[in-house]
Amino acid sequence: MAKKSSDQAADAAKQSGEAMTDQMRAAAERMQATGSAVADSSSQLGTKMLDQAEANTQEAFRAMRAAAQANDVSEVMRIQAEYLRDQGSRSVTQAREIGELIASFGRNAIGSMTRKD
């Protein structure tokens, strides 16, 4: 009877150890997947910021060309005011886009780390 209890305890310990190993392996796989997602997210974020910088530069040169072709100072002032107004609006939109992208990445990273398989 003592042998039977001892065998049962050994089997229970073995099963517990195997279950723990499986859980640790699954956690490691989720962490690896999250690391890959973070790298991809960083790349997406960098690309988005470059796209925004390119758009801002194009708009700045467009305004400079228009100012260079202006007929008088009042037209230059109007072009500059329009550029500043539009750039302010663009900046708000771009900051919102970056913020939403970062928040999305965070939600995805947390979700993949806490997901139960």
Secondary structure, DSSP 4 states (H G I P E B T S, - for coil): -HHHHHHHHHHHHHHHHHHHHHHHHHHHHHHHHHHHHHHHHHHHHHHHHHHHHHHHHHHHHHHHHHHHT-SSHHHHHHHHHHHHHHHHHHHHHHHHHHHHHHHHHHHHHHHHHH---
